Amino acid sequence: MIFGKRKKTITLAEVLRGTEASRVQSVGYMQVIPLTSDLTDDRFVSPAEVGVGVTTTHYGTLVFDNSEDTLLIVPCHTGYVVQESAQDHAMAHAGLVKARDKRAFDTARCVQQTQGGLIRSGHYQMIILPFALREQALKDRNSKGYDKLWGAIAGFNREMGIEGASHLEYFLERFGRELDEFVAEFECVPHQVGAIILIDDHVVGIERAPSHAYWQSVWPALIRECYGSLAIQVARSKGETPPAPPGTRVPLPEEIGSLDDLGRAVEEIAAEEESRVRSLVRELLDERLTLTADEEIEGLNLETLEPGRFVGQVVRDGERIVYASILSSKRWLQGRRWAGAKPFTI
């Protein structure tokens, strides 16, 4: 059922209600705050479960076959890059699929311009679209058109030094080793159901899942293709080798006299970094988000944030957020970087 005009306003603090922040994990330009919770919702099948199959029936149509006895929340901007001769596809939005049901989404996007063929029904490894493509995909989520991301993919590839057609797999192949490292470097902690992701001193993503099992199935794709791609993009834009750490990172003292001194220094640095990162996040908790209803299935509301400081989607059960994928808008990030630019001197 499509509502479109019904709106609701909530804060980021309400989106994260029921979760707790764990110790910050830091690698290079990226920092991750794992979000944990003892409140788990097992009504939802994990997207990577063997009971979830996908296929394409037409260019621009992704079909999800949920053979499990639980509901499926298709993560926002889920994609499939397959080895067979078939056109890779990605969702323009999140989706809801009932238990023991099959559902086709005809607003999907082809992400491999010159490859023909349809994906055969089967179980494939999931990706999440790179950060640079997600806002554009969401903006056009209600319109059909399998080629609507080709221009954005071509621009993204050019920025990453990749020439050729609008093929997402060109980027994934060129930077495969670096993307794999993000999966290895950022670990999933016990009871984790979400994360707050910072890159270069900015909160760029807030992710929440209904359960730990669901989170484990989506985290590799989020940290690899989505946020890992942004970390690589930022590093390339700065042209720094090795990259300079963001302002939230604290350097080791130049003089350390013993192993005991080193241990104390590491503990103090970790505490200082934790304080800096949490302070950045604390500033956002009262940020108000306006949600527009997209559809309702079995009492669950799929809603989209109105464009502002953040973009993204949530799934709400009454007043409780069970799923969220929220990104900082490109316009806001560019404005922040402009505000932080060095003043002119001569």
C-alpha positions in Angstrom: 0.0 0.0 0.0 1.5 3.4 -1.0 0.8 6.3 1.2 3.3 8.9 -0.1 2.0 12.0 1.8 1.9 10.7 5.4 4.8 12.1 7.4 6.4 11.6 10.8 9.2 13.4 12.6 11.7 11.7 14.9 15.2 12.3 16.2 18.4 10.3 15.6 18.3 9.4 19.3 14.9 7.8 18.7 16.3 5.8 15.7 19.0 4.4 18.0 16.8 3.9 21.1 17.6 0.5 22.8 21.2 0.3 21.5 24.5 1.1 23.3 27.8 2.4 21.9 30.8 0.0 22.1 34.4 0.9 21.9 35.5 2.8 18.8 37.4 0.9 16.1 39.8 3.0 14.0 41.7 2.3 10.8 43.0 5.1 8.5 40.4 7.6 7.7 37.6 5.4 8.9 36.2 5.0 12.5 33.3 2.8 13.5 31.2 2.8 16.7 29.6 -0.6 17.0 26.0 -0.4 18.4 24.9 -3.4 20.6 21.6 -4.4 22.0 20.1 -7.2 24.0 16.7 -6.4 22.4 16.6 -8.6 19.3 13.8 -9.1 16.9 13.8 -12.5 15.3 10.8 -11.9 13.0 13.1 -11.1 10.1 15.1 -13.5 8.0 18.8 -12.5 7.4 19.3 -11.4 3.8 22.2 -13.8 3.3 20.1 -16.9 4.4 19.9 -19.8 2.0 16.1 -19.3 2.0 16.4 -16.1 0.1 16.9 -16.4 -3.7 17.1 -13.6 -6.3 16.6 -13.4 -10.0 16.0 -10.8 -12.8 12.9 -11.3 -15.0 13.4 -8.1 -17.0 16.1 -5.5 -17.1 15.4 -3.3 -14.1 13.4 -5.9 -12.2 14.8 -7.8 -9.2 12.8 -10.6 -7.7 13.3 -11.9 -4.2 12.0 -15.3 -3.3 11.6 -15.6 0.5 11.1 -19.3 1.4 11.5 -18.7 5.1 8.7 -18.4 7.7 9.8 -14.9 8.6 9.6 -11.5 6.9 12.4 -10.2 4.7 13.7 -6.7 4.9 15.7 -6.2 1.7 18.5 -3.8 2.8 18.6 -0.4 1.1 20.6 -0.5 -2.1 21.2 -4.3 -2.1 23.0 -5.4 -5.3 24.3 -8.5 -7.0 27.4 -8.7 -9.1 27.4 -12.2 -10.6 30.0 -14.3 -12.4 27.6 -15.5 -15.1 26.9 -13.6 -18.3 24.1 -11.5 -17.0 23.4 -7.9 -16.2 24.3 -7.0 -12.6 21.5 -5.3 -10.7 20.9 -3.3 -7.6 17.9 -2.0 -5.7 17.1 1.7 -5.7 15.6 1.4 -2.2 14.8 -1.0 0.6 12.0 -3.5 0.3 9.7 -5.7 2.4 8.8 -9.3 1.4 6.3 -11.4 3.3 7.1 -14.9 4.7 6.9 -17.7 2.1 6.4 -15.2 -0.6 8.0 -13.9 -3.8 8.1 -10.3 -4.8 9.4 -8.4 -7.8 10.7 -4.8 -7.7 10.6 -3.2 -11.1 12.5 -0.1 -9.9 15.9 -1.9 -9.8 18.9 -0.5 -11.7 21.3 -2.2 -14.0 24.9 -1.5 -12.9 26.8 -3.1 -15.8 26.0 -1.1 -18.9 27.1 -3.2 -21.9 26.5 -6.7 -20.5 23.4 -8.5 -21.6 21.5 -11.4 -20.0 19.3 -11.9 -17.0 20.3 -13.3 -13.6 19.1 -16.9 -13.2 17.2 -17.8 -10.0 19.7 -18.6 -7.3 21.6 -17.5 -4.2 24.3 -14.9 -4.7 26.6 -12.8 -2.5 25.1 -9.5 -1.7 26.7 -6.1 -2.0 25.6 -2.6 -1.0 26.0 0.1 -3.5 29.0 2.4 -3.0 28.3 5.5 -0.9 28.8 7.8 -3.9 25.8 6.2 -5.7 23.3 5.7 -3.0 21.8 9.2 -2.7 21.1 9.3 -6.4 19.6 5.9 -6.4 17.3 6.8 -3.5 16.3 10.1 -5.1 14.9 8.2 -8.1 13.5 5.3 -6.2 9.9 5.6 -7.4 10.7 5.7 -11.1 11.4 2.9 -13.4 14.4 2.9 -15.7 17.1 0.3 -15.6 19.7 2.8 -16.9 19.2 5.6 -14.4 22.4 5.0 -12.5 24.7 4.7 -15.5 25.7 8.3 -15.5 26.5 8.3 -11.8 28.5 5.1 -12.1 30.5 6.5 -15.0 31.3 9.7 -13.0 32.3 7.7 -9.9 34.6 5.5 -12.0 36.3 8.5 -13.6 36.9 10.0 -10.2 38.5 6.7 -9.1 40.8 6.7 -12.2 38.8 4.1 -14.1 38.0 4.6 -17.7 35.3 2.8 -19.7 31.5 2.2 -19.6 29.2 2.4 -16.6 30.3 -0.9 -15.1 30.3 -1.1 -11.3 32.4 -4.3 -11.4 35.3 -2.3 -12.9 35.6 -0.4 -9.6 35.1 -3.6 -7.5 37.9 -5.4 -9.5 40.4 -2.5 -9.4 40.1 -1.9 -5.6 39.2 -5.5 -4.6 42.2 -5.9 -2.3 41.7 -2.6 -0.5 38.0 -3.3 0.0 38.7 -6.8 1.4 41.0 -5.2 4.0 38.1 -3.2 5.5 36.2 -6.4 6.2 39.2 -7.8 8.0 40.0 -4.7 9.9 36.6 -3.8 11.4 35.2 -6.7 13.5 31.7 -7.5 14.4 31.3 -7.5 18.2 28.9 -9.7 20.3 25.3 -8.5 20.3 26.0 -5.9 17.6 23.0 -4.7 15.7 24.3 -1.6 14.1 27.1 1.0 13.7 27.9 4.6 13.4 30.5 5.2 10.7 32.8 8.2 10.5 35.2 9.1 7.7 37.6 12.0 7.9 36.0 13.5 11.1 32.4 13.3 9.7 29.6 11.0 10.6 28.7 9.5 7.2 26.5 6.6 8.1 24.1 5.3 10.7 23.0 1.7 10.3 20.7 -0.4 12.4 19.4 -4.0 12.0 16.6 -5.9 13.8 18.9 -8.6 15.2 22.5 -9.7 15.5 22.1 -12.4 12.9 20.7 -9.9 10.4 23.5 -7.5 11.2 26.2 -10.2 10.6 24.7 -10.8 7.1 24.8 -7.1 6.0 27.9 -5.8 7.7 30.5 -7.1 5.3 28.7 -5.5 2.3 28.3 -2.2 4.2 31.9 -1.9 5.4 33.3 -3.1 2.1 31.4 -1.7 -0.9 29.5 1.2 0.7 31.8 2.8 3.3 35.0 1.2 2.2 34.6 2.8 -1.2 34.1 6.2 0.4 37.2 5.9 2.5 39.2 5.1 -0.7 37.6 8.0 -2.4 38.5 10.4 0.3 42.1 9.2 0.5 42.4 9.7 -3.3 41.0 13.2 -3.2 43.5 14.2 -0.6 46.4 12.6 -2.5 48.3 12.0 0.8 50.8 9.0 1.0 50.6 7.9 3.7 47.2 9.4 4.5 47.1 12.0 7.3 44.9 10.8 10.2 41.6 12.6 10.8 41.4 15.1 13.7 39.7 12.6 15.9 42.9 10.4 15.9 45.5 11.1 18.6 49.2 10.5 17.8 51.6 8.6 20.1 54.1 10.7 22.0 57.5 11.0 20.3 59.4 9.8 23.4 58.4 6.6 25.2 60.8 5.3 27.8 59.5 1.8 28.5 56.8 -0.8 27.6 54.9 0.3 30.6 54.9 3.9 29.3 53.8 2.6 25.9 50.9 0.7 27.5 49.7 3.8 29.4 50.1 6.0 26.3 48.0 3.6 24.2 45.2 3.5 26.9 45.2 7.3 27.2 45.1 7.8 23.4 42.2 5.3 23.0 40.3 7.2 25.7 40.9 10.5 24.1 39.9 9.3 20.6 36.8 7.7 22.2 35.9 11.1 23.7 36.4 13.0 20.5 34.3 10.6 18.4 31.5 10.4 20.9 31.4 14.2 21.1 30.9 14.4 17.3 28.0 11.9 17.5 26.5 13.5 20.6 26.0 16.7 18.6 23.7 14.9 16.2 21.4 13.0 18.5 18.7 15.8 18.6 18.8 16.1 14.8 15.2 15.8 13.6 14.4 13.6 10.7 11.2 13.9 8.6 10.0 10.5 7.3 7.6 10.0 4.4 5.7 6.8 4.2 6.4 4.6 1.2 4.5 1.5 2.0 3.0 -0.7 4.8 3.2 -4.5 5.0 1.9 -6.4 8.0 2.1 -3.4 10.3 5.6 -2.5 9.2 6.2 0.9 7.7 8.9 1.5 5.1 9.7 5.2 5.3 12.2 7.5 3.5 13.9 10.5 5.0 13.2 13.8 3.4 16.4 15.3 1.9 18.4 17.4 4.4 21.5 16.8 6.4 20.7 13.1 6.1 19.1 10.8 3.5 18.1 7.2 3.8 15.3 4.8 4.9 13.9 3.2 8.0 11.5 0.4 8.7 9.2 1.2 11.7 7.0 -1.0 13.8 4.7 1.4 15.6 7.1 3.8 17.4 10.0 1.4 17.2 12.7 1.5 14.5 13.6 -2.0 13.6 15.9 -1.2 10.6 17.7 2.0 9.5 20.2 2.9 6.8 20.9 6.6 7.1 23.6 8.5 5.2 25.0 12.1 5.4 24.0 13.9 2.2 26.7 14.8 -0.3 25.6 18.4 -0.2 26.0 18.6 3.6 29.4 16.9 3.5 30.7 19.3 0.8 29.5 22.2 2.9 31.3 20.9 5.9 34.5 20.6 4.0 34.1 24.1 2.5 33.6 25.5 6.0 36.8 23.8 7.2 38.9 25.1 4.3 41.9 27.2 5.1 41.3 31.0 4.8 43.0 32.9 2.1 46.3 34.5 2.9 48.9 36.3 0.7 
